[in-house]
């Protein structure tokens, strides 16, 4: 952005023109001197004065520009940043490149400003040395980085992993190569960016300042909770990383204490783990060997581990999402609860008593809702996944013949009768158990039909049930007839023959 001028600066030609115009005007009772030709006394005197005045204008403009961070350069910039207690870095800083990336192509250009901080665990804090743009449609961009403080040992590739101030649209950051000591002197643009960061960092006592203080030590996930539990005057900083040691935790607390708002009680600690046990019965689309079933379970465990590993602090786990993950395997066609147990059962660690179930974290729909400082995860050593693989359900084919009296409206009747028959068999299948199959009588089927067709219009109802598992056929056309429905059978209406008595059809 161009620098706004607070005074009018004139060049040599402008000053000469204005002087000659004023001399020739005769204003103020002065004689009008109109000889402005080249070499005349009037013009020579005017040009000599104009040169000195133009030099003064340039000097004043230089002094004006050298007083501001955006326009000062060289030694003048050194004097400006000295007011903030900064000195130009003369060399001996770790330098290299950082890779900013995202999983999907960028929907729009994502700007990465000069001076963006990049942190890692047990490594110095780095800052980008140039403005960069992750172009629309691209997934990554490489930017130069330089250590904020001089010295230090060589940093290995992949050590940088987080942004103290996250950039919307950037998912990951890392250094693809080693970061080594260089002797390059800090440029004016880099010095300006460092001065701006110092000004921003001096704004302590804010949520952003607390987050940046923790992220600058390589903490990737930080949650700042104001007034936790409705207690005014308190702030809780939750560290979401899973591998925070006591030394790093103490260092984070010291950093936070430096930016803590006055009069505020500050608490800091890692997220409280909430472990869930997954219990489900999965129906397969075919009969698999033990080795194939073991491979299916291995792949499902990997999918669930990746999902829970990406959960953030306070993020809920939905019952529908877990079902979708379990059904993502091409061999799994059904997911049901086992023995009326919930698919997701949450547990927390109790001092001296191991893991304890916490029903309060589970919603009525099966979802698990953690607190704002809790993170949901898996604990396969103590809470192994309980996934039971079942072979596909054999079909229970149902053929129905219905004769109605002449004059009975038949529009849409076939679909409604088929639905009523299926509902009756599904209800019976729900009552069946592995030990005892359920029974469905002719009377119940006739009642389901007469809820749609007037009883007087039903001339004859006959239902044929064919068990796919053993080929057994059961005929139901009398009040004494019964059909059996096993717990593992799936009722499938196959054919409905609708006849109208007295019709040519």
C-alpha positions in Angstrom: 0.0 0.0 0.0 1.5 3.4 -1.0 2.6 5.6 1.9 0.2 8.4 2.6 1.8 11.8 2.4 1.1 14.5 5.0 2.9 17.3 3.1 3.2 18.3 -0.6 6.6 17.4 -2.1 7.7 19.4 -5.2 10.3 18.6 -7.7 12.9 20.9 -9.2 10.8 21.8 -12.3 7.7 22.4 -10.2 9.5 24.8 -7.9 11.0 26.8 -10.9 7.6 27.0 -12.6 5.9 28.3 -9.4 8.7 30.9 -8.7 8.7 32.3 -12.2 4.9 32.5 -12.2 4.9 34.4 -8.9 7.7 36.8 -10.1 5.9 37.6 -13.3 2.5 38.2 -11.6 3.4 41.5 -9.9 1.2 40.7 -6.9 1.8 42.5 -3.7 2.9 45.7 -5.4 6.2 44.2 -6.6 7.4 44.9 -10.1 6.6 42.2 -12.7 9.7 40.5 -14.0 8.8 38.7 -17.2 12.2 37.9 -18.7 12.1 34.1 -18.2 14.3 33.1 -21.2 17.1 30.6 -20.7 20.2 32.4 -19.4 18.4 35.5 -18.1 19.2 36.9 -14.6 15.6 36.2 -13.4 15.6 32.6 -14.5 19.1 31.9 -13.3 18.3 33.2 -9.8 15.0 31.2 -9.7 16.7 28.0 -10.8 19.5 28.3 -8.2 17.0 28.8 -5.4 14.7 26.0 -6.7 17.6 23.5 -6.7 18.3 24.0 -3.1 14.6 23.9 -2.2 14.2 20.6 -4.1 17.1 19.1 -2.3 15.5 20.0 1.0 12.3 18.4 -0.1 14.1 15.1 -0.9 15.9 15.2 2.4 12.7 15.7 4.3 11.0 12.9 2.4 13.9 10.5 3.3 13.7 11.5 7.0 9.9 11.0 6.9 10.2 7.5 5.3 13.0 6.3 7.6 10.8 6.9 10.6 8.3 4.1 9.7 8.7 0.3 9.8 7.0 -0.2 6.4 9.2 2.3 4.5 12.6 2.4 6.4 15.4 0.3 5.0 19.0 -0.5 5.8 20.6 1.3 8.9 17.4 3.4 9.2 15.3 0.2 9.7 17.8 -0.9 12.3 17.2 2.3 14.2 13.4 1.9 14.0 13.3 -1.7 15.3 15.8 -0.8 18.0 12.9 1.0 19.7 11.4 -2.5 20.1 14.7 -3.9 21.4 15.5 -5.8 18.2 18.7 -6.2 16.3 19.2 -7.4 12.8 20.3 -11.0 12.7 23.7 -11.1 11.2 23.9 -14.8 10.4 24.3 -18.1 12.2 20.6 -19.1 12.1 19.1 -22.4 11.1 17.5 -22.2 7.7 15.7 -24.5 5.2 12.3 -25.0 3.7 8.9 -26.0 5.0 6.2 -27.8 3.1 2.6 -26.5 3.7 0.0 -29.0 2.4 -3.6 -30.1 2.5 -5.4 -33.4 1.7 -7.6 -32.1 -1.1 -6.9 -29.5 -3.8 -7.3 -25.9 -2.6 -10.8 -24.5 -3.5 -9.2 -21.0 -3.6 -5.8 -19.4 -3.2 -4.5 -19.7 0.3 -2.1 -17.0 1.4 0.8 -17.8 3.7 2.2 -14.5 5.0 5.9 -13.8 5.5 6.8 -14.4 9.2 4.3 -17.3 9.7 5.6 -19.3 12.7 6.3 -23.0 12.4 7.0 -25.2 15.4 8.0 -28.7 16.3 8.7 -30.8 19.4 12.1 -30.2 21.0 13.3 -27.9 18.1 13.7 -24.1 17.8 10.8 -21.9 16.6 11.0 -21.1 12.9 9.3 -18.4 10.7 8.7 -18.2 7.0 11.1 -15.9 5.1 8.8 -14.9 2.2 5.1 -14.5 1.3 3.7 -17.6 -0.4 0.4 -18.7 -2.0 -1.0 -22.2 -2.2 -2.6 -21.8 -5.6 -6.2 -22.9 -6.3 -6.3 -26.6 -7.3 -2.9 -27.3 -5.7 -2.2 -29.4 -2.6 1.2 -28.1 -1.4 3.6 -25.3 -1.5 7.3 -25.0 -0.3 8.3 -21.9 1.6 11.7 -20.9 3.1 12.0 -20.8 6.9 14.5 -19.4 9.3 15.0 -19.9 13.1 13.8 -17.1 15.2 16.8 -17.4 17.6 20.4 -17.8 16.5 22.5 -20.9 16.9 21.2 -24.4 17.6 21.9 -27.9 16.2 20.9 -29.2 12.8 17.2 -30.1 12.7 16.2 -33.4 11.1 13.7 -33.7 8.3 10.1 -34.0 9.5 10.8 -32.3 12.9 8.5 -29.3 12.2 4.9 -30.3 12.5 2.6 -27.5 13.7 1.6 -23.9 13.2 1.3 -21.8 16.4 -1.2 -19.7 14.6 -3.2 -22.1 12.3 -4.0 -21.0 8.7 -7.4 -21.9 7.5 -7.1 -24.4 4.7 -3.6 -25.7 5.6 -3.8 -29.2 7.1 -0.2 -30.1 7.6 3.3 -28.5 7.7 6.7 -30.3 7.8 10.3 -29.7 6.7 11.1 -32.1 3.9 14.9 -31.7 4.4 17.3 -30.9 7.2 17.5 -27.4 8.6 21.1 -26.2 8.8 23.1 -23.2 10.0 23.5 -20.5 7.3 25.5 -17.3 7.4 23.1 -15.2 5.4 22.2 -11.8 6.9 18.6 -11.0 7.7 16.9 -9.0 4.9 14.8 -5.9 5.5 11.6 -7.8 4.8 12.5 -10.5 7.3 13.4 -7.9 9.9 10.1 -6.1 9.4 8.2 -9.4 9.8 10.0 -10.2 13.0 9.2 -6.7 14.4 5.5 -7.1 13.5 5.5 -10.5 15.3 7.0 -8.9 18.4 4.3 -6.3 18.4 1.6 -8.9 18.0 3.1 -11.1 20.7 3.1 -8.2 23.2 -0.7 -8.4 23.0 -0.9 -10.8 25.9 -4.0 -11.8 27.9 -6.0 -13.0 24.9 -7.2 -16.5 23.8 -5.0 -16.2 20.7 -1.9 -15.3 22.8 -2.5 -18.4 25.1 -2.9 -20.7 22.1 0.2 -19.3 20.4 2.3 -19.6 23.6 1.5 -23.4 23.8 1.7 -24.0 20.0 5.2 -22.4 19.9 6.5 -25.4 21.8 5.3 -27.8 19.2 1.8 -28.6 20.7 -0.4 -29.3 17.7 -3.8 -29.1 19.3 -4.7 -26.5 22.0 -8.2 -25.7 23.3 -8.7 -22.6 25.5 -11.9 -22.8 27.6 -13.1 -19.7 29.3 -15.1 -19.9 32.5 -15.0 -23.8 32.6 -18.0 -25.3 34.4 -19.5 -21.8 34.7 -16.7 -20.6 37.1 -16.0 -16.9 36.2 -12.4 -15.7 36.4 -10.9 -19.1 35.3 -9.4 -20.2 32.1 -8.5 -23.8 31.2 -5.9 -24.6 28.6 -6.3 -28.2 27.3 -3.4 -29.8 25.4 -4.7 -32.3 22.9 -1.4 -34.0 22.0 -1.2 -37.6 23.3 2.5 -37.7 24.2 3.1 -34.8 26.5 5.8 -35.5 29.1 6.1 -33.8 32.5 9.0 -31.6 31.4 7.2 -30.3 28.3 4.0 -29.7 30.4 6.0 -27.6 32.8 7.5 -25.6 30.0 4.1 -25.0 28.5 2.8 -23.8 31.9 5.7 -21.4 32.2 5.0 -19.9 28.7 1.4 -19.6 29.5 2.1 -17.8 32.8 4.0 -15.1 30.8 0.9 -14.2 28.8 -1.8 -15.0 31.4 -4.3 -12.2 32.0 -4.0 -10.4 35.3 -6.4 -11.7 37.9 -7.3 -14.9 36.0 -6.8 -18.4 37.5 -5.1 -20.4 34.7 -5.1 -24.2 34.6 -3.3 -26.2 32.0 -3.1 -30.0 31.4 -3.5 -32.7 28.9 -7.0 -33.7 27.7 -8.8 -36.3 29.8 -9.0 -39.6 27.9 -12.4 -41.3 27.4 -12.1 -44.8 26.0 -14.8 -46.5 24.1 -15.4 -50.2 23.6 -17.1 -51.2 20.3 -19.3 -54.2 20.3 -21.2 -55.3 17.2 -22.4 -58.2 15.2 -21.5 -58.0 11.5 -23.3 -59.9 8.8 -21.1 -61.0 5.9 -22.1 -61.3 2.3 -20.7 -64.9 2.0 -19.1 -67.7 4.1 -15.4 -66.9 4.7 -12.6 -69.1 6.1 -11.1 -68.2 9.4 -8.1 -66.7 7.7 -10.3 -64.5 5.6 -12.3 -63.4 8.6 -9.1 -62.5 10.5 -8.2 -60.3 7.5 -11.6 -58.6 7.6 -11.2 -57.9 11.3 -7.7 -56.5 10.8 -8.8 -54.1 8.2 -11.8 -52.9 10.3 -9.5 -52.4 13.3 -7.2 -50.2 11.1 -10.1 -48.1 9.9 -11.4 -47.5 13.4 -7.9 -46.8 14.7 -7.3 -44.1 12.1 -10.7 -42.5 12.8 -10.3 -42.3 16.5 -6.7 -41.2 16.1 -7.9 -38.1 14.2 -10.5 -37.1 16.8 -10.1 -33.7 18.4 -10.7 -32.7 22.0 -14.4 -32.4 22.7 -15.4 -34.1 19.4 -18.3 -36.4 19.7 -18.5 -40.0 18.3 -21.7 -40.8 16.5 -23.3 -44.3 16.5 -24.2 -43.8 12.8 -20.6 -43.0 11.9 -19.2 -46.1 13.6 -21.8 -48.2 11.8 -20.8 -46.6 8.5 -17.1 -47.4 9.1 -17.9 -51.0 10.0 -20.0 -51.3 6.8 -17.3 -49.8 4.7 -15.7 -53.2 4.1 -17.1 -54.8 1.0 -17.7 -58.1 2.7 -19.9 -56.6 5.5 -23.6 -56.1 4.6 -25.1 -55.7 8.1 -24.3 -54.2 11.5 -26.3 -54.9 14.6 -26.0 -54.7 18.3 -24.8 -57.7 20.2 -26.9 -59.1 23.1 -28.6 -55.7 23.5 -25.3 -54.0 24.3 -24.6 -50.6 22.8 -22.3 -50.4 19.9 -20.3 -47.6 21.8 -19.7 -48.0 25.5 -17.6 -45.2 27.1 -15.1 -45.8 30.0 -12.8 -43.4 32.0 -9.8 -44.1 34.2 -10.5 -44.1 37.9 -7.6 -43.7 40.4 -6.7 -47.1 41.8 -9.8 -48.8 40.3 -8.9 -49.2 36.6 -11.5 -48.4 33.9 -15.1 -47.5 34.9 -18.1 -47.3 32.6 -19.7 -43.8 32.4 -23.2 -44.0 31.1 -23.6 -40.2 31.5 -21.4 -39.6 28.4 -23.7 -41.7 26.2 -26.8 -40.3 24.6 -30.0 -42.1 24.1 -29.3 -42.6 20.4 -26.0 -44.3 21.1 -23.7 -41.3 20.5 -20.9 -40.6 22.9 -20.6 -36.9 23.9 -17.3 -35.9 25.7 -16.8 -32.9 27.9 -15.0 -29.8 26.5 -11.7 -31.0 28.0 -12.1 -34.8 27.1 -10.9 -36.7 24.1 -12.4 -40.0 22.9 -10.1 -42.8 21.9 -9.5 -46.5 21.8 -7.7 -48.6 24.4 -7.3 -52.0 22.7 -5.2 -53.5 25.4 -7.9 -53.0 28.1 -11.0 -52.7 25.9 -10.5 -54.8 22.8 -12.9 -54.5 19.9 -15.7 -57.0 20.2 -16.7 -57.6 16.6 -18.6 -60.8 15.8 -18.7 -62.0 12.2 -21.8 -63.9 11.2 -22.5 -65.7 7.9 -25.2 -64.2 5.6 -28.8 -64.7 6.7 -30.7 -67.4 4.8 -33.8 -66.1 3.1 -37.3 -67.0 4.1 -39.3 -66.9 0.9 -43.0 -66.0 1.3 -45.5 -66.6 -1.6 -49.0 -65.3 -1.0 -52.3 -66.1 -2.9 -55.3 -63.8 -2.1 -58.7 -64.1 -3.6 -61.2 -61.3 -3.1 -64.9 -60.9 -4.0 -65.9 -59.2 -7.2 -66.2 -55.5 -7.0 -63.4 -55.1 -4.4 -61.2 -52.1 -5.3 -57.7 -53.5 -6.3 -55.8 -50.2 -7.0 -52.5 -50.3 -5.1 -53.8 -53.4 -3.1 -50.9 -55.7 -4.2 -48.2 -53.4 -2.7 -50.1 -52.8 0.5 -50.8 -56.5 1.1 -47.1 -57.4 0.4 -46.0 -54.8 2.9 -48.4 -56.0 5.5 -47.2 -59.7 5.1 -43.6 -58.6 5.3 -44.2 -56.6 8.5 -45.8 -59.6 10.1 -42.8 -61.8 9.3 -40.3 -59.2 10.3 -42.1 -58.7 13.7 -41.9 -62.5 14.3 -38.2 -62.6 13.3 -37.5 -60.0 15.9 -38.9 -62.2 18.6 -36.9 -65.3 17.5 -33.7 -66.2 19.4 -30.9 -68.6 18.6 -32.3 -71.2 21.0 -36.0 -70.9 20.1 -37.4 -69.8 16.7 -40.6 -67.8 16.6 -44.0 -68.9 15.3 -46.4 -67.0 13.1 -49.9 -68.3 12.7 -52.4 -68.1 9.8 -54.7 -66.1 12.1 -52.1 -63.3 12.4 -51.5 -63.1 8.7 -55.3 -63.0 7.9 -55.7 -60.2 10.5 -52.9 -58.2 8.8 -54.7 -58.6 5.5 -58.2 -57.8 6.8 -56.8 -54.5 8.2 -56.5 -53.5 4.5 -59.3 -55.5 2.8 -62.8 -55.8 4.4 -63.1 -59.3 6.0 -66.2 -60.0 4.0 -64.2 -59.4 0.7 -61.5 -62.0 1.5 -62.6 -65.2 -0.2 -59.3 -67.1 0.4 -55.9 -66.4 1.7 -53.0 -68.9 1.3 -49.4 -68.3 2.3 -46.5 -70.6 1.3 -43.3 -70.3 3.3 -40.0 -71.8 1.9 -37.0 -72.0 4.2 -33.8 -71.5 2.1 -31.6 -73.1 4.8 -33.1 -76.6 4.4 -35.7 -76.3 1.7 -38.6 -76.9 4.2 -42.0 -75.7 2.8 -44.9 -74.7 5.1 -48.4 -74.0 3.8 -50.7 -71.7 5.8 -54.4 -71.7 4.7 -56.2 -72.6 7.9 -56.5 -71.2 11.4 -54.5 -74.1 12.8 -51.5 -73.6 10.6 -48.2 -72.1 11.9 -44.9 -71.1 10.2 -41.6 -71.0 12.0 -39.2 -68.1 11.7 -35.5 -68.5 12.8 -33.4 -65.8 14.4 -31.0 -65.9 11.5 -33.6 -65.9 8.7 -34.5 -62.9 6.6 -38.1 -62.8 5.5 -38.4 -62.0 1.7 -41.9 -61.7 0.1 -41.4 -63.1 -3.3 -44.7 -63.3 -5.0 -48.3 -62.2 -4.4 -51.0 -63.6 -6.6 -54.2 -61.5 -6.4 -57.4 -63.0 -7.8 -60.9 -61.5 -8.1 -63.7 -64.1 -7.9 -66.1 -63.9 -10.8 -63.5 -62.1 -13.0 -62.3 -63.6 -16.3 -58.7 -63.0 -15.0 
